[in-house]
Every structure is written in C-alpha cells, then in structure tokens.
Amino acid sequence: MTTKRKALPIMLALSMLVAAGAGCGNNGQSGGTTAAATTTAAPAANNDTQAAPAETTAAPADNTSSDKKTITVWAPDAIVDLTQSKLDTWLAGQNDWNAKYDIKVSAMGEGEAATQLLTDVEAGADIFGFAQDQLARLVAAGALSKPGGMFLDNIKNNNDAGSIGAVTLNGDIYAYPETSDNGYFLYYDKSVVSDPSTLEGIIEQCGAAGKNFYMDIQSGWYNVAFFFGTGAQCYYEYDTEGNVTGAVCDYSGEKGLEAMKAMVNMVKSKGKGYDQAPDGAASLFNPEGGTAGALVSGTWDASTVKDFLGDNYGAVKMPTFTVDGKSYQMSGFGGFKLVGVKPQTDSDKLTFCHIVADYLTSEEMQLARFDANGWGPSNKNAQQSAGVQSDAALAALADQLQYCPGQGQYPNAYWDLTKAFGTDINSGMYNDADDAALTAALKELEDSIKAAK
C-alpha cells in the first residue's frame, strides 16, 4: 500500500521573509513567527509557539560558513542506533541539505525529554521524542514549533485519529505522531466467546461457559473506559512548572451517571460472567484450570495470552455497552509517543528541523521501529502492513485507540480517588442505589477530583 504522503521537494525551503525572530532563551518563550517568501504568515494562535515555515521550491540559502551545522535529536536509548543509521542514509540523499547539516542522535527517554527541555529550552535538542502527557506543558512554555503547510497535511492525512488528537491542543497541532501503542483492548478465548462486540454479550457467553470476563474497575486508568465512552470529561490543566492550575470534570452530569450505572450493572453480574481483574490476570487463560473467557489488558500480556490460547487466541477493540437502551463504545486512555521541534532563531534551520521530524515519523521510519522494537505505528498505512496486521494485539489496539483521547497529566491524588471510587462500586455498595444516590456519589468524586493537586 502506498502512503499518500506529500513528497517533499529535494530543494525545499527558504527564500523567506522573517516576521520576527523567534528566540528560545532559557525561559522557553519564543518571540515571533516566521513566514514564507511569497506570503507573510499570521502569528500563531498561541504566541508562545513558533509555526513551521511554509515550504517553497527555492534552494536553501547559501551557507557562508564552510562548517556544517548540527541538528540534535533526542531518542530513547533502545532506538538511538537505528535512528542514527536511518537518518545518515536519508540525509545522504538530501542534496544541498547534507552539505549544510549533520544530524546527531543521543539518548533521552520520552518521559524525561520534556523535563530536561523545560529546564533549559535553549540547551535542549532541536528535535525530541516525548510522551503525549507532556504536550500542554511544552506548549505553555513555548518549547514547540507548530508544523505547518505540507508537514501539517502529512500529519492529518497519514495518521490515525487517536494520535492526531494526542498532538492537538485547543484545536491546533503542535507535534508529529510517532506511535499508537499504549492502551488496552479485549483479549478473548474464541472457544468461549464467539461474538465479542458487546459487553453484555461477552458476560453472558462467559457465564454460560463457567468463565469470567475480567476487567479492573478499581483503577482510574481503566474505569474511564465507561466515563469517556459516554462522553464525560476529566482532565487537569497545568502551568509550565508542572503545577495544577485547574481541572475539568463533569462526572456528576447525565453522561457520568450513565457511565456509573453501566459499571454497577456489570458488578451485578459477579458470579454470572464478570469479576474484578486481579494482578496477573493473563494467567487466568491457562487451560489448566483457568477461569478467563475474556480480559481487558494491553500488549504487555499478548505473548502470555497467545501461548495459553493457541488457535483460540482472539484480540479486538473494546466492546460497546448499553445503558437505558442507549449503546456506547467503550473508550479509555490512549498512550502515544510524539516528536517535537524546538523553536529556532535561524529560519533555515527551523525548516530543516521540520523536514527531519517529518521523516522521523514517516511510514518508513514507523515500520522500521516496529520491525526492530515492536513499536506500534500511528501511520495508517503502516498499521495495514502485513507485519502489523499479523500482530493481533497491535491491530486491536490500533482499532481501539481511535476512540481514546491521549492521556494528559494527572496528579497522584486523582489515581487514589478513582481507585477508591472504583473499589466502592466493585464491592457492591451501589448495587441497590437509585439515580439520586449515584449522582450524589459522582458529585463527591467530581468535587474531590477538582480539588486535587
């Protein structure tokens, strides 16, 4: 399958007008936006970010120095050698760009990259991988140059909906999707569950076979599958120092009530096909006395489940659930790796940084990382490749992530509160509660979440 990726002209970039120099001092604030030669770009909606220059077919501006400039890239240790090797080969074919720039890849995990960059934006890498829960902080600090023009088109046209959502804040795209490979979906035993499309049907089929559907609802990571599935919201806002400045949560409304009723209904089927997932639940697929007919989990359990089930191994997106006659698709948190470009004062270098970031997140590179390290692609064509499609767990996750928002930052108190809430539901505390009592419990949770720091 051919990627519908706009080909970048070999002689790409810069006869440019500079609207204002975009400085990136230690505080991470950028001073302005660059523009293309033929047009003047409008300032970015967030003036703490710098937009990528529009592309032109003009050759790169002459480099008055005989010394090459260096583009620095941060990547996790596991893919440093692969990334350097692929970039070296790619850069050799970039004509005038390779006469002007070298690319140096060094190790930096996605979890640490944002913290390191925000400590000193100017000293940070020009291009860096980071986890999607750091996007808001990086945007607020002016540490990201927004993709524009052809780069923006490639992001929108080539990546799945979940990953595009993960790079989007307040309607604007700030980074490049690199993976769609963290979240949960449904494993099932095909000899027990013939139709995994609905939660109610799965529980009924498991119960009929003397098995269980296992899911952990005593966790704020898993029970959002119901809340987000009905359209309820819960997220936190942060300042550039990582301090909570506010929270948006509407769990006490009608959508939250529908989600809680669905969880209560599921708990009522304990002993009839549902049970709370214990630690190591994948082992319950063991044909020697195992009690699992279906399980909500992630790719980390794929080899265990597959070894136990063999030809009966199944993996699909999460099912739908029905409350008061209305059906909802189960959701969840999506986990994505992203690639960001740091603002630059040199508009020529900024353009080339976006070209590099575009290549690093291309179908070719995503498939290379899948083949070498098993990273799940966000690129839609890469997801349809024979290798990825033969990986049932990754294919199921890719299908599920289109229904999942990218996970933002949540304080420790959120996890404690939602664990306690899920534990109360799972204990049967609300099995006989009416809507008023459920709403009161949701209001207490919502108020506590908003007060958490």
URDA-V938824 format. One record per backbone hydrogen bond with DSSP energy under -1.0 kcal/mol. NH is the residue of the N-H (numbers start at 1). CO is the residue of the C=O. E is the energy in kcal/mol with one decimal. If there is no record, write none. Layout:
BEGIN
[[NH,CO,E] [NH,CO,E]]
END
This chain:
BEGIN
[[5,3,-1.9] [12,10,-1.4] [13,56,-1.6] [23,21,-1.0] [28,25,-2.2] [35,17,-1.5] [49,46,-1.9] [50,144,-1.1] [52,146,-3.5] [69,100,-3.1] [71,102,-3.2] [73,104,-2.7] [74,127,-2.3] [75,106,-2.2] [79,76,-1.9] [80,77,-1.0] [83,79,-2.7] [84,80,-2.7] [85,81,-2.5] [86,82,-2.6] [87,83,-2.5] [88,84,-2.4] [89,85,-1.9] [90,86,-2.5] [91,87,-3.1] [92,88,-1.5] [93,90,-1.4] [94,91,-2.0] [97,94,-2.0] [98,95,-1.1] [100,97,-1.3] [101,97,-2.1] [102,69,-2.7] [104,71,-2.8] [106,73,-2.7] [108,75,-2.3] [113,109,-1.9] [116,112,-2.6] [117,113,-2.8] [118,114,-2.8] [119,115,-1.4] [120,116,-1.2] [124,121,-1.1] [127,72,-2.0] [128,340,-2.2] [129,74,-1.1] [130,338,-2.4] [131,110,-1.1] [132,336,-1.8] [134,131,-2.1] [135,132,-1.4] [138,134,-2.1] [139,135,-2.6] [140,136,-2.6] [141,137,-1.7] [142,139,-1.6] [143,138,-2.6] [145,341,-3.1] [146,50,-1.4] [151,148,-1.4] [153,149,-2.1] [154,150,-2.3] [155,151,-1.9] [156,152,-2.3] [157,153,-2.7] [158,154,-1.9] [159,155,-1.2] [160,378,-2.1] [164,160,-2.0] [165,161,-2.3] [166,162,-1.6] [167,163,-1.2] [168,165,-1.0] [169,172,-2.8] [172,169,-2.0] [174,167,-2.6] [176,339,-2.9] [178,337,-2.7] [179,337,-1.6] [180,376,-2.3] [181,335,-1.1] [182,335,-1.4] [185,297,-2.7] [186,316,-2.7] [187,295,-3.2] [188,314,-2.4] [189,293,-2.7] [190,312,-2.9] [192,189,-2.2] [193,189,-3.0] [199,320,-3.5] [202,198,-2.3] [203,199,-2.4] [204,200,-2.1] [205,201,-2.5] [206,202,-2.7] [207,203,-2.6] [208,204,-2.1] [209,205,-1.1] [210,207,-1.3] [211,206,-3.1] [212,291,-2.3] [213,273,-2.7] [214,294,-2.4] [215,275,-1.3] [223,219,-2.9] [225,222,-2.1] [226,223,-1.2] [227,223,-1.4] [228,224,-3.0] [230,226,-1.7] [232,227,-2.3] [235,248,-2.3] [237,246,-3.1] [239,243,-2.2] [242,239,-1.9] [245,237,-3.2] [246,237,-1.2] [248,235,-3.1] [250,233,-1.7] [253,250,-1.7] [257,253,-2.2] [258,254,-2.3] [259,255,-1.9] [260,256,-2.5] [261,257,-2.5] [262,258,-1.8] [263,259,-1.9] [264,260,-2.7] [265,261,-2.6] [266,262,-2.0] [267,263,-2.5] [268,264,-1.9] [269,266,-1.6] [270,267,-2.0] [271,274,-1.1] [272,269,-2.6] [274,269,-1.3] [275,213,-2.0] [277,215,-1.3] [281,278,-1.0] [283,280,-1.7] [284,281,-2.1] [285,282,-1.7] [286,283,-1.8] [289,287,-1.7] [290,286,-2.2] [292,284,-2.5] [293,212,-2.9] [294,212,-1.5] [295,187,-2.6] [296,214,-2.1] [297,185,-1.7] [301,298,-1.8] [302,299,-1.8] [305,301,-2.5] [306,302,-2.6] [307,303,-2.2] [308,304,-1.8] [309,305,-2.5] [310,306,-2.5] [312,309,-2.4] [313,310,-1.8] [314,188,-1.5] [316,186,-2.4] [320,197,-2.3] [321,328,-2.6] [323,326,-2.7] [326,323,-2.3] [328,321,-2.9] [330,319,-1.8] [331,225,-2.3] [334,405,-2.8] [335,182,-3.3] [338,130,-2.8] [339,176,-2.5] [340,128,-3.0] [342,126,-2.9] [350,346,-2.2] [351,347,-2.0] [352,348,-1.9] [353,349,-2.5] [354,350,-1.8] [355,351,-1.9] [356,352,-2.5] [357,353,-2.5] [358,354,-2.3] [359,355,-2.0] [360,356,-2.8] [361,357,-1.2] [362,359,-1.8] [366,362,-2.6] [367,363,-2.4] [368,364,-1.8] [369,365,-2.3] [370,366,-1.9] [371,367,-2.8] [372,368,-2.2] [373,369,-2.8] [374,370,-1.8] [375,369,-1.2] [380,158,-3.0] [383,379,-2.2] [385,382,-1.4] [389,385,-2.8] [390,386,-1.8] [391,388,-1.2] [392,390,-1.1] [395,391,-2.4] [396,392,-2.3] [397,393,-2.5] [398,394,-2.7] [399,395,-1.8] [400,396,-2.3] [401,397,-2.9] [403,400,-2.4] [404,401,-1.4] [407,334,-2.6] [414,411,-1.0] [415,411,-1.0] [416,412,-1.9] [417,413,-2.7] [418,414,-2.6] [419,415,-1.7] [420,416,-2.1] [421,417,-2.2] [422,418,-2.3] [423,419,-2.3] [424,420,-2.1] [425,421,-2.0] [426,422,-2.7] [427,423,-1.5] [428,425,-1.7] [429,424,-1.6] [431,428,-1.5] [433,430,-1.4] [438,434,-2.3] [439,435,-2.6] [440,436,-2.1] [441,437,-2.0] [442,438,-2.3] [443,439,-2.4] [444,440,-2.0] [445,441,-2.1] [446,442,-3.0] [447,443,-2.5] [448,444,-2.0] [449,445,-2.7] [450,446,-2.3] [451,447,-1.4]]
END
